Amino acid sequence: MISARVCGRACAAGLLALSLWSAPPVRADTVEIDVVGTSFYYGGMMNMNIELILHPGDTVRWRWLNGYHNVVSGFPEDPNAGQMFYSGPPTSAPGTVFEYTFNDPGYFGYHCHPHEGVGMISAVTVAPEPSTLALLLVGGLALVRRRRHCR
């Protein structure tokens, strides 16, 4: 029979190992969206048909291929449009790049000011990372169940 003290230490060590194992990896991706004509293009989709799900820390890089554009946060009628990010006055310089890193979960619209009237509007969804706390809870319950067998 294993003593409760030894079993308790084993459970604590197991919980620590689980917490280190279950911590989400640090990563950040950069996604490129082409700005061309009167559309934002990504993955064969355009404008509001783009289904782009990011994670906190991911960056969107808009690349001008042609046309006269800018990138403004928010939807066209949003009174706070441009407060989160704004690429500046419209430009037609091919090769122009604008980047923004999304750090918080949510649904974020953006548009091209000169072409908002013809539907050059899109959005990204930033999904939260899985909670380490939830993983620890599941692992902790498994260890508590295991501890009962140590007695």
C-alpha positions, 0 to 999 in steps of 0.5 A: 500500500502506498502512503497518502503522502507519496501518492499526493506528491505523485499527483502533484508531479503529474499535474505539473507535468500535465500543465507543461505538456498542455500549454498551447504552443507559442505561434503566430501565423501571417496570412496574405490577402491580395488587394486587386481590382475592387476586391480582397482575395484570399484562398479563392474567395473574395470580399465577404465570402472570405472565411478566415479564422485566425488566432490571437497573435496572427497577422494579416498582410494586405498586398496591393496588386493593382488599383487605388486602395486602402484598408480601414478597420470596421464596416463602412457605416461603423462610427469607429471605422479606422480606429483599430487600424488604418493603412493611410490614404488610398494608394495605387502603388503596386507592391504596397503592403499593410500589416495588422496583428490581431491580439484579441478574439472577436469578429473584425470587419475591414474595408477599402474606403474608395470601393466600399460602395461596390462591396470591397468589404470583408472580415476576419474572425479571431478565435481564442486559443484552447484554455490551458485551464480547461485542459488542467481541469480534465487532467486534474480530474483524471489524477484525482481519480487515480489518487483514489486508487493509491489508498 
